[in-house]
Amino acid sequence: MNAIPVTLAGATTLTRVSERLAADLAAILRQAVGERGHASLAVPGGTTPREFLTALGRCDLPWPQITVMPTDERDVAPDDMRSNERMIRECLPLASDGYAPLRADGRPLEDAAMELGNRLAPLLPLDAVVVGMGADTHIASLFPGDPRLGRNERGALPPVVPSYPAGLEPRLSLAPSPLAAARWKALLISGDEKRSALTAALETKDPVAHPVCLLFESGASPRVYWAE
Ligand SMILES: O=C1O[C@H](COP(=O)(O)O)[C@@H](O)[C@H](O)[C@H]1O
């Protein structure tokens, strides 16, 4: 198995990796606020990031100057157990206007994606993005086999796109460009299964088959925070 450039040495539990990621990210956010007066951040949903988000929520940060959004959102109510917004709000002491939701709120997802993309445009490029990955190598809600992820196709995508993964609820997702073009990128994964999947994916360099490849294609590669 080829070595992935994992950022950490010695910190291997999800708790320690999460704390390290939170501390590194906090420094990036402070720097962004210092330089530009504001910071924009996208964070993942799912099960892995709760400890990281909790650790970030404990950091001494200028929250009124920070806008947080999810990398993707399931089309569920914001108080649903599967809502990424719900987890993010539970973990972070956000300012009242410090959260940029990716919610359709009953609208067709295509309409919502267009409107939310226009609203997010002034925040781009994002100062920081933390991305999770499924064992199938999906990132945000960009899933394997989606032809929109091809090199010639993705340039036409707006910043937010609808996504209809088989067997799961529909979603809204940040598109490849805002994820890949962030000023600072991190990939948070846990477990040998995902590490093996990441290693195999990077060997293919195929973002349609393995969306995680999108993060490694151009510009700086993400820092990989891997927990055993
Ligand atoms: O559905 C999602 O899955 C991925 C991975 O989640 P995990 O539960 O395996 O950690 C996540 O990054 C994404 O934001 C989420 O909506």
The ligand as an ORCA input file, in Angstrom:
! r2SCAN-3c Opt
* xyz 0 1
  O     -23.257     11.504      4.150
  C     -22.187     11.932      4.464
  O     -21.118     11.111      4.506
  C     -19.767     11.572      4.572
  C     -19.001     10.561      5.408
  O     -19.680     10.396      6.645
  P     -19.232      9.403      7.792
  O     -20.476      9.128      8.582
  O     -18.694      8.158      7.147
  O     -18.191     10.120      8.594
  C     -19.677     12.977      5.130
  O     -18.381     13.485      4.942
  C     -20.715     13.882      4.493
  O     -20.567     15.217      4.913
  C     -22.054     13.342      4.920
  O     -23.144     14.145      4.590
*
